[in-house]
Amino acid sequence: MQSLLHDRWVTRLLFPLVICLAVGAAGCSGDDDSVGGPPGTLYVLNQGDATLYLYDTETLTRVDSVETLVRKPHYLEFDPSGDRYYITTLEMTGHIGKFDAATNLLLDSVTVPPSVQPTAIAITNDGHFGYICNFSLPGERTHIHKFDMGTLDYLSSVQAGSV
């Protein structure tokens, strides 16, 4: 019993430490040239109140709150230039919101086609296209949807995975 308790304690202690080290190595510390937002800033979405919270990674204090103006914001991704970021929503009639990274202002938004329930977005290295992962239940076919990031126009889709 004591060994099991020790293992749980070690797991609870080490897991957050490993996550913090991984986040630091990924560039949140602000010591490198990694893509994605201002160095030293952590972006946290709140689906409950459609807010984006910005935290200072050194002090872990909230430095700003931004109303996203999109319902149920779920996933945030910066374009390669770091000038814009995109938020997808996890809902049946989902949205993509395009934001100015310097001002955090909503530049544009689009309602995705009814068949798309977005969960995440991956943006090409040139920033021209975004690929939306579609949420699906086990046993359902899913697709990856391509969007023009300049206009937010839906372009095409490809079936992903297997049933």
C-alpha positions as CSV (number, residue, x, y, z in Angstrom):
1,M,0.0,0.0,0.0
2,Q,2.8,2.4,0.9
3,S,4.5,1.8,-2.5
4,L,1.2,2.6,-4.3
5,L,0.8,5.8,-2.3
6,H,4.4,6.8,-3.0
7,D,4.0,6.1,-6.8
8,R,0.9,8.3,-6.9
9,W,2.7,11.1,-5.0
10,V,5.7,10.9,-7.3
11,T,3.4,10.9,-10.4
12,R,1.4,13.9,-9.1
13,L,4.7,15.8,-8.4
14,L,6.7,14.8,-11.5
15,F,3.9,15.1,-14.1
16,P,3.5,18.9,-13.6
17,L,7.2,19.3,-13.4
18,V,7.7,17.5,-16.8
19,I,4.9,19.6,-18.3
20,C,6.5,22.8,-17.1
21,L,9.9,21.7,-18.5
22,A,8.3,20.8,-21.8
23,V,6.5,24.1,-22.0
24,G,9.7,25.9,-21.2
25,A,11.5,23.9,-23.9
26,A,8.8,24.7,-26.4
27,G,9.5,28.4,-26.2
28,C,7.2,29.8,-23.6
29,S,10.1,31.1,-21.7
30,G,10.8,33.8,-24.3
31,D,14.5,32.8,-24.8
32,D,14.2,31.7,-28.4
33,D,12.7,32.6,-31.8
34,S,9.9,30.1,-31.8
35,V,6.7,31.0,-33.7
36,G,3.5,31.8,-31.8
37,G,2.7,34.9,-30.0
38,P,4.8,37.3,-28.0
39,P,7.6,35.7,-26.0
40,G,6.7,35.1,-22.4
41,T,2.9,35.2,-23.0
42,L,0.6,32.2,-22.5
43,Y,-2.8,32.2,-24.3
44,V,-5.6,30.4,-22.5
45,L,-9.1,30.0,-23.9
46,N,-12.2,29.8,-21.8
47,Q,-15.1,28.1,-23.6
48,G,-17.5,29.0,-20.8
49,D,-17.4,32.8,-21.3
50,A,-15.8,33.1,-24.7
51,T,-12.7,34.8,-23.2
52,L,-9.0,34.6,-24.1
53,Y,-6.8,35.1,-21.0
54,L,-3.2,36.2,-21.5
55,Y,-0.7,35.3,-18.7
56,D,2.9,36.3,-18.1
57,T,4.9,33.0,-18.1
58,E,7.5,34.4,-15.6
59,T,5.1,35.5,-12.9
60,L,2.1,33.4,-13.9
61,T,-0.1,36.4,-13.5
62,R,-2.9,37.3,-15.9
63,V,-2.0,40.4,-17.8
64,D,-5.0,40.8,-20.1
65,S,-8.5,39.4,-20.9
66,V,-9.9,39.5,-24.5
67,E,-13.5,38.9,-25.4
68,T,-13.2,36.6,-28.4
69,L,-16.6,37.3,-29.9
70,V,-16.8,33.7,-31.0
71,R,-18.9,31.1,-29.0
72,K,-17.1,28.3,-27.3
73,P,-13.5,29.1,-28.3
74,H,-11.6,25.8,-28.3
75,Y,-8.3,26.0,-30.1
76,L,-5.8,28.8,-30.9
77,E,-3.0,28.7,-33.5
78,F,-0.7,31.5,-34.6
79,D,0.2,31.9,-38.3
80,P,4.0,31.5,-39.1
81,S,4.6,35.2,-39.2
82,G,3.2,35.6,-35.7
83,D,1.0,38.6,-37.0
84,R,-2.3,36.8,-36.7
85,Y,-3.8,34.0,-34.7
86,Y,-6.9,31.9,-35.4
87,I,-9.4,30.5,-33.0
88,T,-11.7,27.5,-33.8
89,T,-14.8,26.7,-31.9
90,L,-16.0,23.2,-30.8
91,E,-19.6,23.3,-31.7
92,M,-22.0,21.9,-34.4
93,T,-22.1,25.2,-36.3
94,G,-18.5,26.1,-35.7
95,H,-16.5,29.2,-36.4
96,I,-13.1,30.3,-37.3
97,G,-12.0,33.7,-35.9
98,K,-9.0,35.6,-37.3
99,F,-7.3,38.0,-34.8
100,D,-4.6,40.6,-35.0
101,A,-1.8,39.4,-32.7
102,A,-0.6,42.9,-31.8
103,T,-4.0,44.3,-30.8
104,N,-6.0,41.1,-30.1
105,L,-8.8,42.5,-32.2
106,L,-11.1,40.2,-34.2
107,L,-10.3,40.9,-37.9
108,D,-12.8,38.4,-39.5
109,S,-14.8,35.4,-38.7
110,V,-16.6,32.7,-40.7
111,T,-19.2,30.1,-39.9
112,V,-17.9,26.8,-41.2
113,P,-20.1,24.5,-43.3
114,P,-22.7,22.5,-41.3
115,S,-20.7,19.2,-41.8
116,V,-17.7,20.7,-40.0
117,Q,-17.4,20.6,-36.3
118,P,-13.9,22.1,-35.8
119,T,-11.6,21.0,-33.1
120,A,-8.1,22.3,-34.1
121,I,-6.4,24.0,-37.0
122,A,-3.0,23.6,-38.6
123,I,-1.6,26.4,-40.7
124,T,0.8,25.9,-43.6
125,N,4.3,27.3,-43.4
126,D,3.4,30.1,-45.9
127,G,0.3,31.0,-43.9
128,H,-2.0,30.8,-46.9
129,F,-4.0,27.7,-45.9
130,G,-5.4,26.2,-42.7
131,Y,-6.5,22.6,-42.2
132,I,-9.4,22.1,-39.8
133,C,-9.7,18.8,-37.9
134,N,-13.3,17.7,-37.7
135,F,-14.6,16.2,-34.5
136,S,-16.4,12.9,-35.0
137,L,-17.7,10.2,-32.8
138,P,-16.1,6.7,-32.8
139,G,-17.3,4.8,-35.9
140,E,-18.1,7.9,-37.9
141,R,-16.1,9.0,-40.9
142,T,-14.1,12.2,-40.4
143,H,-12.5,14.7,-42.7
144,I,-9.8,17.4,-42.8
145,H,-11.1,20.6,-44.2
146,K,-9.0,23.2,-46.1
147,F,-9.5,26.9,-45.7
148,D,-8.0,30.0,-47.4
149,M,-6.6,31.9,-44.4
150,G,-6.7,35.3,-46.2
151,T,-10.4,35.1,-47.0
152,L,-11.4,32.3,-44.6
153,D,-13.2,30.6,-47.6
154,Y,-13.8,26.9,-47.5
155,L,-11.8,25.2,-50.2
156,S,-12.1,21.4,-50.0
157,S,-11.9,18.4,-47.7
158,V,-10.2,15.0,-47.6
159,Q,-11.4,11.9,-45.7
160,A,-9.2,11.1,-42.7
161,G,-8.7,7.9,-40.7
162,S,-10.9,4.8,-41.1
163,V,-14.1,3.5,-39.7
